[in-house]
């Protein structure tokens, strides 16, 4: 009988699966579920209704009431197990619990000893986050595993006609959270580098020189489709990931997108990103909020075609060799099967 895995997430996995089947969304945003059947597992996707805390509570109660239908519970986002983990720690929930950990465990709902105790395995996207958690909970460290996210490189290889033409040779930043687009806009104007910023209303630059900066923004941060974003990345000279100074694993999605598209990266250094873009030759680190360093990095890539090509080739090769989506999906099922045995 196939392993039955209940799937929780903070957005609709059903929608992600549907869009992926249509070829408009990369498989990594199904968090392995698109390949569960190929691994001999059946996904029981928990209905997604509402949003935020209400959705999370409702979904976890659904799992509690339907646990007889599944062998193991898998949460693709750490925010979706705060109730079930406490119930399991107290002996009131009987199915093994596995969760993907994106950010350092903190806060009343996401963190705490009961949350850690209640999980049979915690799968960390960042080794640095895993180490920090292991130091805080050494008695539970054997249940902690690093699991790098994978990227669906085949999605980025599909030919697409861009609906927007920004020309060529521009810099691009796309992100709807924890972005410092004010610093990027200032650098674009100062260095006269054509730059496209795709963002939410909350992360749009407060001012920008329209001669050098094009802002594509809406309230949700989904101002362009994923397919269009891919074509925009592929025509860019480099991808810039300007982050605010946060204690979160920020910018990873954009970094994987850039790697899959084979583009060099200029990125604010983040303590929890395991991929050393400079050591691997994929891009350039800059300190948070450092306009001089960001401008220097943009100048360097604008002037050195050979360097851009080398970084492009290395970025794509690294995505293929070290961040394969099918490897991530297989390991998720392996972890679920191990705790369900």
C-alpha positions in Angstrom: 0.0 0.0 0.0 1.4 3.5 -0.9 2.6 5.6 2.0 -0.2 8.1 2.7 1.2 11.6 3.4 -1.0 14.4 4.7 0.3 17.7 3.3 0.0 21.0 5.0 1.2 24.4 3.7 0.6 28.1 4.1 -0.7 28.5 0.5 -2.7 26.1 -1.6 -0.7 23.1 -2.8 -3.7 22.1 -4.9 -3.4 25.4 -6.8 0.4 25.0 -7.1 -0.1 21.4 -8.5 -2.6 22.7 -11.0 -0.5 25.5 -12.3 2.6 23.2 -12.5 0.6 20.7 -14.6 -0.3 23.6 -16.9 3.3 24.5 -17.3 3.0 27.9 -15.6 4.6 27.3 -12.2 7.9 25.5 -11.3 7.5 22.3 -9.4 9.6 23.3 -6.4 6.6 25.3 -5.1 4.7 22.1 -4.7 7.4 21.1 -2.1 8.0 17.6 -3.5 4.3 16.7 -3.7 4.4 16.7 -7.6 6.7 13.7 -7.4 5.2 11.8 -4.5 3.4 9.3 -6.7 6.7 8.5 -8.5 8.2 7.7 -5.1 5.4 5.3 -4.2 3.5 7.8 -1.9 0.1 9.2 -2.0 -0.5 12.9 -1.1 -3.5 13.7 1.0 -3.6 17.4 0.5 -5.3 19.2 3.3 -8.0 21.6 2.1 -6.8 25.2 1.9 -9.5 27.6 3.1 -9.2 31.1 4.5 -5.7 32.4 5.1 -3.3 33.2 7.9 -3.9 31.9 11.4 -7.5 30.9 10.6 -6.4 28.6 7.8 -3.6 27.1 9.9 -5.9 26.3 12.8 -8.7 24.9 10.5 -6.2 22.8 8.5 -4.6 21.3 11.7 -7.9 20.4 13.2 -8.8 18.7 9.9 -5.7 16.6 10.2 -6.4 15.8 13.8 -9.8 14.5 12.9 -8.7 12.6 9.9 -5.4 11.2 11.1 -6.8 7.6 10.6 -6.6 8.3 6.8 -2.9 9.0 6.7 0.4 7.4 7.8 2.4 10.6 8.4 1.9 14.4 8.3 4.3 16.6 6.2 4.2 20.4 6.5 6.0 22.3 3.8 6.0 25.4 6.0 7.0 25.5 9.7 4.1 27.8 10.6 1.5 25.1 9.9 2.3 22.6 12.7 2.1 24.7 15.9 -1.0 23.0 17.2 -0.3 19.4 16.0 3.2 19.5 17.4 2.0 20.5 20.8 -0.7 17.8 20.7 1.9 15.2 19.7 4.2 16.3 22.4 1.4 15.9 24.9 0.4 12.4 23.6 -2.8 13.7 22.0 -1.9 13.2 18.3 -0.6 9.8 17.1 0.8 10.3 13.6 4.4 11.1 12.9 5.0 14.7 12.1 7.6 16.1 9.7 8.1 19.8 8.9 10.3 21.9 6.6 12.0 24.7 8.6 12.7 27.9 6.6 13.7 30.3 9.4 15.1 30.2 12.9 12.4 28.9 15.3 11.0 31.8 17.3 7.8 33.2 18.6 5.0 31.8 20.6 3.5 29.7 17.9 6.5 28.7 15.7 9.0 28.0 18.5 9.4 26.5 21.9 10.3 23.2 23.3 6.8 21.6 22.8 7.0 22.5 19.1 10.5 20.9 18.8 9.5 17.9 20.9 6.3 17.3 18.9 8.1 16.7 15.5 9.5 13.4 14.6 11.8 15.2 12.0 12.6 18.7 11.2 14.0 19.3 7.7 16.0 22.5 7.6 16.5 24.4 4.3 19.6 26.0 5.8 22.4 24.1 7.6 23.1 27.3 9.6 19.5 27.3 10.9 19.8 23.7 11.8 23.0 24.3 13.7 21.5 27.1 15.7 18.5 25.0 16.5 20.6 22.1 17.5 22.5 24.3 19.9 19.3 25.5 21.5 17.8 21.9 21.7 20.8 19.5 21.9 18.6 16.7 23.3 16.5 16.7 20.1 19.3 17.3 17.5 19.2 13.7 16.2 15.8 14.6 14.7 17.1 17.6 12.8 18.2 17.1 9.2 19.5 19.6 6.6 17.5 19.3 3.3 18.5 21.9 0.6 15.6 23.0 -1.5 15.5 21.9 -5.1 14.7 23.8 -8.3 12.8 22.6 -11.3 15.3 23.5 -14.0 13.2 22.0 -16.8 10.5 24.7 -16.1 13.1 27.5 -16.8 14.1 25.9 -20.1 10.7 26.2 -21.7 10.6 28.8 -24.5 8.3 31.7 -23.6 7.4 34.9 -25.4 7.8 37.9 -23.1 4.8 40.2 -22.9 7.1 43.1 -21.7 10.2 44.2 -23.5 12.8 45.8 -21.2 15.5 45.5 -23.9 18.7 43.7 -22.8 21.6 44.1 -20.5 19.5 45.4 -17.6 19.7 44.5 -13.9 16.6 43.0 -12.3 15.3 42.4 -8.8 12.1 40.5 -8.0 10.8 40.1 -4.5 7.9 40.9 -2.3 9.4 40.7 1.2 12.5 41.9 3.0 13.8 43.9 0.0 15.8 47.1 0.1 14.7 48.5 -3.2 15.5 52.1 -2.1 19.2 51.3 -2.1 19.0 49.5 -5.4 17.1 52.4 -7.1 19.6 54.9 -5.8 22.5 52.8 -7.2 20.8 52.3 -10.6 20.5 56.1 -10.9 24.0 56.9 -9.7 25.6 54.4 -12.0 23.2 54.9 -14.9 22.3 51.2 -14.9 19.0 50.3 -16.4 17.2 48.3 -13.7 13.8 46.6 -13.4 12.2 46.2 -10.0 9.3 43.7 -9.7 7.8 43.9 -6.2 4.9 44.3 -3.9 3.5 47.7 -3.0 5.2 47.4 0.4 8.7 46.8 -1.1 8.5 49.3 -3.9 11.2 52.1 -3.8 9.9 55.3 -2.2 11.4 57.2 -5.1 13.3 56.3 -8.3 14.7 57.9 -11.4 12.4 56.8 -14.2 15.2 57.2 -16.8 17.0 54.2 -15.2 14.5 52.4 -13.0 11.3 50.6 -14.1 9.1 49.5 -11.2 6.5 46.8 -11.8 4.4 46.5 -8.7 1.1 45.5 -7.2 -0.4 45.0 -3.8 0.3 41.2 -3.7 3.8 41.1 -5.2 2.5 39.0 -8.1 2.7 41.7 -10.7 4.1 39.3 -13.4 3.5 35.6 -13.9 6.3 33.1 -13.1 6.7 32.3 -16.8 7.1 36.0 -17.6 9.5 36.4 -14.7 11.6 33.7 -16.2 11.9 35.5 -19.5 12.7 38.7 -17.8 15.5 37.0 -15.8 16.9 35.4 -18.9 17.2 38.7 -20.7 18.8 40.4 -17.8 22.5 41.0 -17.3 22.3 40.0 -13.7 19.8 39.4 -10.9 20.1 41.7 -7.8 18.7 40.5 -4.5 18.9 43.5 -2.2 17.8 42.5 1.3 17.1 44.3 4.5 19.2 43.3 7.5 16.9 40.5 8.8 17.5 37.4 10.9 15.6 35.2 8.4 16.4 32.9 5.5 15.6 35.6 3.0 16.2 35.7 -0.8 16.5 32.0 -1.3 13.7 31.7 -3.9 15.1 34.5 -6.0 18.6 33.0 -5.7 17.4 29.6 -7.0 15.4 31.3 -9.8 18.5 33.2 -10.9 20.7 30.0 -10.8 18.1 28.0 -12.8 18.1 30.8 -15.4 21.9 30.9 -15.5 22.2 34.5 -14.4 24.9 36.1 -12.2 23.8 37.3 -8.8 24.5 40.4 -6.7 23.0 39.6 -3.3 23.0 41.1 0.2 24.9 38.7 2.5 22.4 36.7 4.6 23.6 34.7 7.6 21.3 31.8 6.8 22.0 31.3 3.0 24.3 28.3 2.7 25.2 28.9 -1.0 28.4 31.0 -1.0 27.9 32.8 -4.3 31.4 34.3 -4.3 33.3 31.1 -3.4 31.4 29.2 -6.1 31.9 32.0 -8.6 28.1 32.6 -9.1 28.0 36.2 -8.0 29.0 39.0 -5.6 28.1 39.6 -1.9 27.3 43.0 -0.6 26.6 44.2 2.9 23.1 45.2 3.8 22.3 48.9 3.0 25.8 49.5 1.6 25.2 51.7 -1.5 28.9 52.0 -2.4 29.4 48.2 -2.4 26.2 47.6 -4.4 27.1 50.3 -7.0 30.6 48.8 -7.3 29.2 45.4 -7.9 26.8 46.7 -10.6 29.6 48.6 -12.2 31.8 45.5 -12.3 29.2 43.3 -14.0 28.2 46.0 -16.4 31.8 46.4 -17.6 33.0 42.7 -17.7 31.2 40.5 -20.3 33.6 37.6 -19.7 32.9 37.6 -16.0 29.2 37.7 -16.6 29.5 34.7 -18.9 31.6 32.7 -16.4 29.2 33.4 -13.6 26.2 32.5 -15.8 27.7 29.1 -16.7 28.6 28.3 -13.1 25.2 29.3 -11.8 23.3 27.0 -14.1 25.7 24.1 -13.6 25.5 24.5 -9.8 21.7 24.4 -9.9 21.7 21.2 -12.0 24.4 19.5 -9.9 23.5 20.5 -6.4 19.9 21.7 -6.2 17.9 19.2 -8.3 14.2 19.2 -7.4 13.8 15.5 -7.8 16.5 14.9 -5.2 14.6 17.1 -2.8 11.3 15.3 -3.4 12.8 11.9 -3.0 14.4 12.8 0.3 11.2 14.3 1.6 9.5 10.9 1.0 12.4 9.0 2.4 12.2 11.0 5.7 8.4 10.5 5.8 8.8 6.8 5.2 11.5 6.5 7.9 9.3 8.0 10.6 6.2 6.1 9.6 7.9 2.7 9.7 
